[in-house]
């Protein structure tokens, strides 16, 4: 029968260190991943806590190379109901809040003047 000798471990556990599962007060807050942001114009705020934002995108046409303007509508969550039609707002991507709503209002960049433009 082989003899077993107990050898002291090279790194004994220290009672002074807290377990890793407990957060300490010196740890920085958890940083989220990069989220997409868009700036656009509010075109509707008739729904409760939801605004529709039209975002403009300018790009060269793939074949003709002329600069084309494309528009896309995004449904965004507006918790306080502060955005009005015509405001320029910044929206940020978030988890799905409903079937169509995947964005939330971050800030109002510019308030609308309340004057509607007339086509000349």
Secondary structure, 3 states (H helix, E strand, C coil): CCCCCCCCCCCCCCCCCCCCCCCCCCCCCCCCCCCCEEEEEEEECCCCCEEEEEEEEEEECCCCCCEEEEEEEEEEECCCCCCCCCCEEEEEECCCCCCCEEEEEEEEEECCCCCCCCCC
